[in-house]
Every structure is written in C-alpha cells, then in structure tokens.
C-alpha cells in the first residue's frame, strides 16, 4: 500500500500555520483594554477585573485557540450573614438588612417554619438607611429565601434555595442580599491582531490594548480596585460603625493595627483618641473611631419549600402614607 505524503503533509502544514497564528495572537494577552464605558484589566495570574459605571466584575480568564473566556466570580449564595456578640443586647437580637435589592417583597425572612414574613411590603418606595430591626426574642436560626416570580432577565443560572444560619452565641447580625445584577454570564472575546472583539454580541468593534499608566493615574488605585470587589461582596468580616457604615464603598481599607480591642464592649477603638473623647453612640456616618467587627458565618441551604408567612411584612416603606 502506497501512502500519498503530499495529501498528509499539506493539511498538517495548514493546521500548524493556523495553530502558530493562534498562539501568536494569544501571546501577551494580559494587560488593560478599554471599550465603550468599561475598562478590562487582565492580570498575568489569570484573574481579571472589569470596571464600568457603578459596576465591578472580578473572575478568572483563559484562552482556547483564538478565543478569550472571562468567567466572572458570581456570589456563592443569595445571602451572606455576618455576626457578633453584642453585650448591650440583654435579650432578643438585632439584624441589619443591606444590599441594593433589599427593598424587595419577594425576600422572606424569619425563624422557620412558623415565624416567616416578607421583608418589605409590595411596591416599597421609601426605604430608610439603615434597615435595622430589634427582635424581642432571639431565634435559634435565621432563615431566608427569595421567591422568584419572574425568570431572571440575565439568564444566569441562580440557584433557588432557602438558607438557614444558626445564631449560636451571636445576637447582632448583618444580612447582605446579593441581587440578580451581581450575577454574570461568561464573557467571550475573539483575539485578533488589532485587539479583542466581543463574540457575545457579534460586534466587529475592536477593543484595543492600552497601558496601566494611560488608564490609571496611580498604580495603587488599580491595586485597591482589585481588592474592592472582595471588600464589598466577599469579605470575611465587616467593620461597622454605630451608623452602620460598612466601610466597603472603596474609600479606603481600615487597618486594625491602629485600633485597640475593648473586650467589655466588644468593639475596636482608635488608639490615637483619648478614652474620654470616644463616642460609642455616634450617629455620624463617617465616624470610625469606634468600630464593631462582624465575622461572616456559614449556614446551610436546601431547595425552596412553600412557607406560611405572617400577615405583616417586617418593614413597611410607603411614601404615599406620609
């Protein structure tokens, strides 16, 4: 049997040329890219950060042939819970509810199964800040779920679960709701000699590579932006003052090395401030000389079940009644 080497070698050579071109296109892909209203930062360690108006998206990236895949880091759960022991609360417990989508009548909270109620009334339109409720009784656990009446417009697969967090020795809590807008599909870009092309939209617009110096006046700004996502959406703890400023709005990270711990009050106080000048009940949103440390606690989740709800919501927010 005779082999036609030309027929074998020609396709192989073409394949090698295509592969070499693809490899050339993917060399030095890390860097800064600027598109319409957004800046993409691809780090050498295969992580990325997308910055757009009021939006931060963080995740990991990889290259397959001539395509760049960005996989966003979506929230692990719909609710994150932070807790502390508050010596000023002698009975019951306190919960602060926060998150951009917290004023939602689809959110249900309580002690499962007999003390569940909607968080807000329908069409809540007059939300206060902070949304804090003091409960006369302490629950054995805090249970939460978000009923989804409509299909998520982003088509991201968001698990429909009920979350349960045992209270243990804690009596002071922060519940952070992760709204649907924080969940993102993967981004796909075609790699070309001139730059990136958004493959999701079928656009031909070129997103060109720039430099850190061109897009950021200070490289420390970029370093902090890389940390800002975790501060807001994936923190192990939150430092909160009496006005419930959670200090995760990208103004700066608080260093506890400049604070000393007050064991009696379970708070951190500014070491440079005389004891007589400390205001433990300050309502000033930017007063950070006294801070409460809330540690993130873990819970369990299960598929949602139909729950019997109490007739009244926990908060009523209706400007029409004013």
C-alpha positions in Angstrom: 0.0 0.0 0.0 1.5 3.3 -1.1 0.9 6.5 1.0 0.4 9.9 -0.6 2.6 12.0 1.6 1.5 15.2 -0.1 -2.1 14.6 0.9 -0.9 14.0 4.5 1.6 16.8 4.8 -0.4 19.6 3.2 -3.3 19.5 5.8 -0.8 19.1 8.6 1.2 22.2 7.4 -2.1 24.2 7.2 -3.0 23.1 10.7 0.4 24.1 12.1 0.2 27.5 10.4 -3.3 28.1 11.9 -2.1 26.9 15.3 1.0 29.2 15.1 -1.1 32.2 14.2 -3.5 31.5 17.1 -0.6 31.2 19.5 0.9 34.4 18.2 -2.5 36.2 18.8 -2.7 34.9 22.4 0.8 35.9 23.4 1.0 38.7 26.0 -2.8 38.8 26.2 -2.6 40.2 29.8 -2.9 44.0 30.0 -5.5 46.8 30.0 -8.3 47.0 27.4 -10.7 49.9 27.1 -14.1 49.6 25.4 -17.2 51.7 25.4 -17.8 52.6 29.1 -15.7 49.8 30.5 -12.1 49.0 31.3 -10.9 45.4 31.3 -7.8 44.5 33.3 -6.4 41.0 32.5 -3.7 40.1 35.1 -0.8 37.7 34.5 -2.1 35.3 37.2 -5.2 34.7 35.0 -7.5 36.9 37.1 -9.4 39.8 35.6 -11.3 42.9 36.7 -13.9 44.8 34.7 -14.7 48.3 35.8 -17.7 50.1 34.4 -20.2 52.7 35.7 -21.1 51.6 39.3 -20.0 48.1 38.4 -17.1 45.8 39.4 -16.8 42.3 37.9 -14.0 40.0 39.0 -13.1 36.5 37.9 -10.6 34.3 36.0 -9.7 34.1 32.3 -8.3 31.5 29.9 -7.6 31.2 26.2 -8.7 28.5 23.9 -7.4 28.8 20.3 -8.2 32.4 19.3 -11.0 32.9 21.9 -10.6 34.6 25.3 -13.0 33.4 28.0 -13.7 35.5 31.1 -15.5 33.6 33.9 -17.0 36.0 36.5 -16.9 35.3 40.2 -20.6 35.2 41.0 -21.9 35.2 44.6 -21.7 31.9 46.4 -25.1 32.4 48.0 -28.0 34.8 47.7 -27.5 35.9 51.3 -24.3 36.5 53.3 -24.6 36.7 57.0 -22.2 38.5 59.4 -22.5 38.2 63.2 -21.1 39.4 66.5 -21.9 39.1 70.3 -23.3 42.5 71.4 -23.1 42.9 75.2 -25.5 45.8 75.1 -28.3 43.5 73.9 -29.5 41.8 77.0 -32.4 39.9 75.4 -33.5 39.2 71.8 -31.4 40.1 68.8 -30.8 42.7 66.2 -30.5 42.4 62.4 -29.4 45.0 59.8 -30.5 44.2 56.3 -28.5 45.6 53.5 -27.9 45.3 49.7 -29.1 47.3 46.7 -32.0 45.0 46.1 -33.0 44.6 49.8 -36.3 46.5 49.4 -37.9 43.5 47.8 -41.3 42.0 48.8 -40.0 38.6 47.4 -37.5 38.3 50.2 -38.8 36.2 53.1 -37.0 36.1 56.5 -37.7 34.6 59.9 -37.5 31.5 62.1 -38.5 28.5 60.0 -41.3 27.3 59.8 -43.7 29.4 61.9 -42.2 32.8 62.1 -41.6 33.7 58.5 -42.6 37.0 56.9 -41.8 39.1 53.9 -39.0 41.6 54.5 -40.8 44.6 52.8 -44.3 45.4 51.6 -45.2 45.3 48.0 -44.0 48.3 45.9 -41.8 49.6 48.8 -40.7 53.0 47.7 -39.5 54.9 50.7 -36.6 52.9 52.2 -34.6 54.2 55.1 -31.0 53.5 55.8 -30.0 51.5 57.8 -32.8 48.9 57.7 -32.4 47.6 61.3 -34.9 45.7 63.3 -34.6 44.7 67.0 -36.4 41.4 67.8 -37.6 40.8 71.3 -36.9 37.1 71.0 -33.7 35.5 69.8 -34.3 32.9 67.1 -32.4 29.6 67.1 -31.6 30.3 63.5 -32.2 32.9 60.8 -33.9 31.5 57.6 -34.1 33.5 54.4 -35.2 32.9 50.8 -36.0 35.0 47.8 -39.1 34.0 45.8 -38.6 34.4 42.1 -41.8 35.1 40.4 -40.2 36.1 37.0 -37.4 34.5 35.1 -34.1 36.2 35.7 -33.6 38.6 32.8 -29.9 37.8 32.7 -30.4 34.1 32.0 -27.8 33.3 34.6 -28.4 30.1 36.5 -29.1 31.4 40.0 -30.0 28.5 42.4 -33.4 28.9 44.0 -32.6 28.0 47.6 -33.6 28.5 51.2 -30.8 29.5 53.5 -30.5 28.7 57.2 -28.0 30.3 59.6 -27.8 29.1 63.3 -27.5 32.1 65.7 -25.4 30.2 68.3 -23.9 32.7 70.8 -24.4 35.7 68.5 -27.2 38.3 68.9 -26.2 41.0 66.4 -26.3 40.3 62.7 -25.8 41.9 59.2 -27.7 40.2 56.4 -26.4 41.1 52.9 -28.6 40.4 50.0 -27.0 39.6 46.7 -29.2 41.0 43.9 -29.5 39.4 40.5 -27.5 42.1 38.9 -24.3 40.8 40.6 -24.6 37.5 38.6 -23.0 37.5 35.2 -22.7 35.1 32.3 -19.2 34.3 30.9 -17.8 36.9 28.5 -16.2 35.6 25.2 -13.9 37.7 23.0 -12.2 36.9 19.8 -8.5 37.6 19.8 -7.3 39.5 16.7 -4.0 41.2 15.7 -5.7 44.6 16.4 -7.3 43.7 19.7 -10.3 42.0 21.2 -13.7 41.6 19.6 -16.8 40.9 21.7 -18.0 37.5 20.5 -21.2 37.6 22.6 -22.7 40.5 20.7 -21.3 39.6 17.3 -19.8 43.1 17.1 -16.8 44.0 14.9 -15.7 46.8 17.2 -12.1 46.5 18.3 -11.2 46.8 22.0 -7.6 48.0 21.9 -5.0 47.3 24.4 -3.7 50.2 26.4 -1.3 50.6 29.4 -1.8 50.9 33.2 -0.3 54.4 33.1 -2.7 55.5 30.4 -5.8 54.4 32.3 -4.8 54.9 35.9 -3.0 57.9 37.4 -1.7 55.8 40.2 -0.9 52.1 40.1 -2.1 51.9 43.8 -5.5 52.8 42.5 -5.6 49.7 40.4 -4.3 47.6 43.3 -7.1 48.9 45.5 -9.8 48.4 42.9 -8.7 44.7 42.7 -9.4 44.5 46.5 -12.6 46.5 46.4 -14.7 43.7 45.0 -13.8 41.4 47.9 -14.4 44.2 50.4 -17.9 44.7 49.1 -19.1 41.2 48.1 -16.7 38.5 49.5 -15.4 39.8 52.8 -14.6 37.5 55.7 -15.7 40.3 58.1 -17.1 43.8 58.1 -16.0 46.7 60.2 -19.1 48.8 61.0 -19.6 52.0 63.0 -22.7 52.8 65.0 -24.3 54.4 61.9 -23.8 51.2 60.0 -21.2 52.5 57.6 -19.8 49.1 56.5 -16.7 50.8 55.1 -16.7 48.8 51.8 -17.6 51.7 49.5 -14.0 51.8 48.1 -13.0 54.9 50.1 -10.2 53.0 51.8 -9.4 49.9 53.8 -9.3 50.2 57.6 -6.2 48.9 59.2 -7.0 47.4 62.7 -3.3 47.8 63.7 -4.2 51.4 64.5 -7.0 50.2 66.8 -7.2 48.5 70.2 -9.8 46.0 71.3 -12.2 46.8 74.0 -13.2 43.4 75.4 -16.0 44.7 77.6 -17.9 46.4 74.7 -16.6 44.0 72.0 -15.5 46.9 69.8 -12.3 48.3 68.3 -11.4 51.9 69.3 -8.9 54.3 67.7 -5.7 54.1 69.6 -4.9 57.7 69.0 -8.1 59.1 70.5 -8.3 59.7 74.3 -10.8 57.4 76.0 -12.9 60.3 77.2 -13.3 61.6 73.6 -14.7 58.3 72.2 -18.3 58.4 71.2 -19.8 54.9 71.3 -23.2 56.1 70.2 -22.2 58.4 67.4 -24.7 58.7 64.5 -22.1 60.3 62.2 -21.9 58.1 59.2 -18.2 58.8 58.8 -17.2 58.4 62.5 -14.8 55.5 62.6 -13.1 55.8 66.0 -15.4 53.1 67.3 -16.0 50.0 65.2 -17.9 46.8 65.5 -16.4 43.7 63.9 -18.9 41.4 62.3 -17.5 38.0 61.2 -19.0 36.1 58.3 -20.8 32.9 59.5 -21.7 29.9 57.4 -25.0 28.2 57.1 -26.8 25.5 55.2 -29.1 25.6 52.1 -31.8 23.5 50.6 -34.3 23.7 47.8 -37.0 26.2 48.5 -40.3 25.0 50.0 -43.6 26.8 50.3 -43.6 28.7 53.6 -46.5 30.1 55.6 -46.0 33.8 56.0 -47.1 36.1 58.8 -49.7 38.7 57.5 -47.5 41.8 58.0 -44.1 42.5 56.5 -41.1 43.2 58.8 -40.7 46.7 57.3 -43.3 49.0 55.7 -41.9 51.5 53.3 -44.6 53.5 51.5 -44.2 57.3 50.8 -47.9 57.5 50.0 -48.7 57.2 53.7 -46.6 60.2 54.6 
